[in-house]
């Protein structure tokens, strides 16, 4: 006989600590504004009323890295912008996650030259890649949901 059967009528809820923490982390992510090119327009559209990523706990885009735990890199990253991107990532509090939005952020896109970083994963570790040029807001929302699943599957050993 399990705990659920013994305590079923008493109004007691049992859960593992890491499940509760991961639920809280995934449902209260605060993304940081980091729109660099045309993908930023689609990121803003995902925040607008038609798509409304507020229903996933992302009420508004934070302008400060110290208030954010999710960096959405939307667009191409130039070599001049790469140190700024890394500095902002380092200033974010732990735990922190990164979504590379669009082909330019993922692999440089059509800009195969010396001035554009060929994938933002050269600078910061990326958790989820969102494909498209530019990706639609639905694709960004799908990437956010994929990140939520990844966060919910973390264990205490992953937190260190």
Order of alpha helices (4+ residues) and beta strands (2+ residues): alpha-alpha-beta-alpha-beta-alpha-beta-alpha-beta-alpha-alpha
